[in-house]
Amino acid sequence: MRAVARANTNIALVKYWGKRDTALNLPAVGSLSLTLDGLSTRTTVVFDGKLAADSLLLNGADADERALGRVSKFLDLVRTRAGLIERARVESVNDFPTAAGLASSASAFAALAVAATHAAGLELSDRELSILARRGSGSAARSIFGGFSQMHRGESADGEDSFAEPIVTDWDVRLVIAATMTGRKATLSTDGMRHTAETSPYYDAWVKMSERDLGTARDAITRRDLQALGEVTEASCLSMHASAMAARPAVLYFVGATIEGYRIIQDLRRSGVPAWFTCDAGPHVKALTDAAHAQQVEAALAKLGKTWICRPGPHAEVLE
Amino acid sequence: MRAVARANTNIALVKYWGKRDTALNLPAVGSLSLTLDGLSTRTTVVFDGKLAADSLLLNGADADERALGRVSKFLDLVRTRAGLIERARVESVNDFPTAAGLASSASAFAALAVAATHAAGLELSDRELSILARRGSGSAARSIFGGFSQMHRGESADGEDSFAEPIVTDWDVRLVIAATMTGRKATLSTDGMRHTAETSPYYDAWVKMSERDLGTARDAITRRDLQALGEVTEASCLSMHASAMAARPAVLYFVGATIEGYRIIQDLRRSGVPAWFTCDAGPHVKALTDAAHAQQVEAALAKLGKTWICRPGPHAEVLE
């Protein structure tokens, strides 16, 4: 009734933005991501009949009610499936600084899905794990897999066709992250997505465009064409942010340093360095590049804040 | 055969972005602007049979071929209308620093339209002047008028229904400008518009949304409702930039300081100051506010660069 699992965070290259169903957490668009090495969450789950309630320790400290409630609801899915009534003790540790604002629900819910199902004695396929992880966080569905993976929007109302699948795991690209310094609290992505869907005049076109971008990115990965992948990565990111920026009132995740990072990456590219900008629902700057140029890209972005160079990360796994 | 005229630049509150006809310079959307006091162009036109060619002196220096060609083509429209064959000597002086990147084709072509027609002996109505000025620059059509004016998209192929009209000239708002320091050369707005129309998935929605924003802004001005005008001003600006940012490849006019200015204005608003962000096809920050708060807004934006507080500006006029 105890298991430990680890999952890595991922960065969407073709962005996920918008839900077609909030209860089942079904995306309005497919997405495509790279799982990142070195940014992982390690989660221990113990189901124990003596516990009166679920508990959650995050990086050594008791989690707040909101986080505990979300995890408890997720554990209910596992308990229902396994026929368990035991409450659980959950301990989750990120191997990267939470303070840097890179804490990710993707690695958290992927690790929780793997650890909780294992502790509960369930043997799920990767696809089943991806569907389950999605219920915790849309992006977590992709963190079950290593390397490049694609999340399918799916069509069915029950969400059983909305899961991620691996595309390629052996293409050795790099993702450089620059965590811009800022105390600003971004709009939560769930809230930003809903507000965009409800008020942005560009939302329908965003959803339609995503379908095409997915195909382009998938083709580029299959051909190992970094330039083609980089171009659609940058375009998908800016289209996503543009759809939110046109919401009323606007949802804008950029800070000044985000745009400075974009300009730095543009300038690198003009000088012949293969690097493309992306950015999630927050201010941090990320650059897709290759192994030969990662250090040069990192050096150029270092003035924005703390930086990391990430290789493609591994599949989520059971550790104990 | 000589005249001197002055026209002021204007800031679009509901943005102009996209052309329905490039030859006649017809906009795809209507727009709504505030003409600005203190930022004007003073232009002298002399038609002279002894001149072998048109000449153009800009702020005391010979203009480049491109600028001269554009002015000469504009003068041809006036010559055709007046039945003149004489070439002209044109001298144009901005009363604001060109180096600040605020040089405006709006004030330039409005002043040129008034000076050239007057020198040619034509007596045009304001509407005819607006239609003529539009041929030089879309935004110049609005600079014929003082205060708030609205540019009509028009429907006719000859452009005779595409002109600006005054809405209100006696509402004493303020526009604070912060010229962000940057050497970056922006994409020319004509090029940015064309690229957006051709490649942005959001362009159609932008055009449709503009129509609604125009009505909202016009209503707000009629009611002297600064909050309602401010909200649609900020929304129209961000929607315009979002439409361009989603073009492929992206057209992004922001620099880091632009977003910092946006954040400063947001923070001011949270503290109860009536101020709303806008920004043209360049990096500079502009804030719509009222007379009582203009200095506070200027002080907050001063860290971005040189600032100006502008009152509503006057109608274009013949000086000599």
Interface residues (C-beta under 8 A of the other chain):
Chain A: R184 P201 Y202 D204 A205 W206 K208 M209 E231 E234 A235 L238 S239 H241 A242 S243 M245 A246 R248 P249 A250 L252 F254 V255 G256 A257 T258 I259 E260 Y262 R263
Chain B: R184 P201 Y202 D204 A205 W206 K208 M209 E231 E234 A235 L238 S239 H241 A242 S243 M245 A246 R248 P249 A250 L252 F254 V255 G256 A257 T258 I259 E260 Y262 R263
